[in-house]
């Protein structure tokens, strides 16, 4: 179902600013009309449609009237609000004829229409009913929040949203533990037993009494005899050797976990209101003849 949202602005600059915000927030320019009213015409026939949309894309009577440059302000709002709402159409016509600018948004859904109305309100749309009452009382002034949305071009319509929760299960990674390797230097005393050898010179003197021989006379001269001593000493050295290697790695395992929860949904009961009886039917029953999804 097509929806048309209109907002009235004090100046053309405010209207253009609102249109720019609509474009920046995802509304297609082809479905947004901006129309400054020409105060030089008393009849209002100089209402121009501004940037035109594609030919009757939404199929609404309001857009067909807006696309026709020759239609007057009164006819435009009469077509927009229907013949059953003459007061609203008259208020909008009078306010726009006073020199205001009009922005029209052709929305494709009720949610999009609500968004458009919020944007128009936030960027300066005036309260048309308030301005019309002030105009009728002979006063002038500005007010706020005046974007108007028609939910049905042919009659009054209300809607009820059917909502359903859906379970969304995802995964995230959490740290559950780990192993850290840290090295440090420690000292410990060690002992080694070693036998060391030492030499010592021993002098012996022996008393003799015998005649001297030729050998004795040959040795009877100055001379020198020397014998050295030696000893073993411990020599200490250190050698670093790799005696073990420790490494870290990961082993991946998988497990299955079942997630259980509850979700909610909206079920709508349709009551047929008659003069004497009321029948309650459940639209979720596939055998219900009033269920629009029932197979023929």
C-alpha angles and dihedrals in degrees: 000000000000121000128198122204121191128190127188119213132192094229138024089238091059090048092051091048090053091049090052091052091050091052092048090053098054105275114135113241091222089066096048122080125190119193126181112201117234108230090196091080121069095195096056092232090127091074104131123202095226115204104012124223127224111288108290093321092164095039093225124145089230093060092046089054092046092051091056104081093196096061116104128236091254094053091047094056093039089057091043099052099026131236092286093067104054094147094059092044090049093049092051092045093051094046094048091046088056088071106277129140123239129215118193123193121191105207125193097211141022091251091053090048091053091051091050092050091051092051093049091049093048093051100051112285109162128231100255097192091051093047091047091052091048090048092050090049091052096251133112133211146127129257137173146254104031108152109132125202126195111208096190129024094204107036148338115304134179126189137201120210118228110212130188129186119225124203112237116194120187137161133242131183118241128182108244101172143310147190125256124196117208124174126208136174119247129180129216131178118248133189133206125184117220133175113223124195125216130188123217127187113230120202118207125187119196123187114228134175115195138120117279117253132208088265091053091051089049090055093044096106138084115292144147134229121191130186120181128212126222136189136190118242128196114252114202125200137160131222124190114220130181106239102169142013124211120192135179125224141156132246115198122211129175132214135182122237126188116219116208124187141134129252130196133221137181119248117193122207115204117213119200104214112213133168095256109013140032121212119199118206132179115229091206092064106098090205093056109111089212092056106111089207094054114123113245 
